């Protein structure tokens, strides 16, 4: 007789941590170096999308690597320094708000990852990309991993580097445009940010004018926001 399935909630959530298994398998198949790629800044209303590519040293992997979104600011900053000090190669690239407006955020994110990979000081034989898509035009084999920053330590390292670099860039923007609070919200659509846009207007070459608050009228924007929670 089949056992009834319990409808009781789990006592705790099982959190998946990234490891080096994808990279180890690639090494066994003769595909080394392996680079992890990720980006930061797909969702904000302002600023660039920033990507990083990282080739870790298998003998010196920093402890605590994880999806950058699951780390605190201080943890990311500390791991950023450890990654730069221990990895075999690290590269970063960005696409500006104008570049995003000229194509779309998906294409810009993939292009930023491609540029970061090409900029590595070593030539990888395999690139692991976070998400569903492999950036076109890579000089090596590529593989997309959904939730890769929670599965691969190389991708996790890239997510940390990209996030820290983008946050530092947005803090610099905040120093130049102190009415918007970029150093606090990093360009995301917080109430403070949207109010500043309404009062002062968008900043040329910094705000993504192809995004909803700029290209939609008030009624259309309200409708879009009401539908967003249904996804």
ABEGO torsion letter per residue (X at the ends): XBBBBBABBBABBBBBBBBAAAAAAAAAAGBOBBBBBBBBGAABABEBBBBBBBBBBAABBBBGBBBAAABBAAAAAAAAAAAAAABABBBBBBBBAAAAAABBAAAAAAAAAAAAAAABABBBABBBBBEABBBBGBABBBBBBBGAAAABAAAAAAAAAAAAAAAAAAAAAAAABAAAGAAAAGGBBBAAAAAAAAAAEBBBGABBAABAAAABBAAAAAAAAAAAAAX
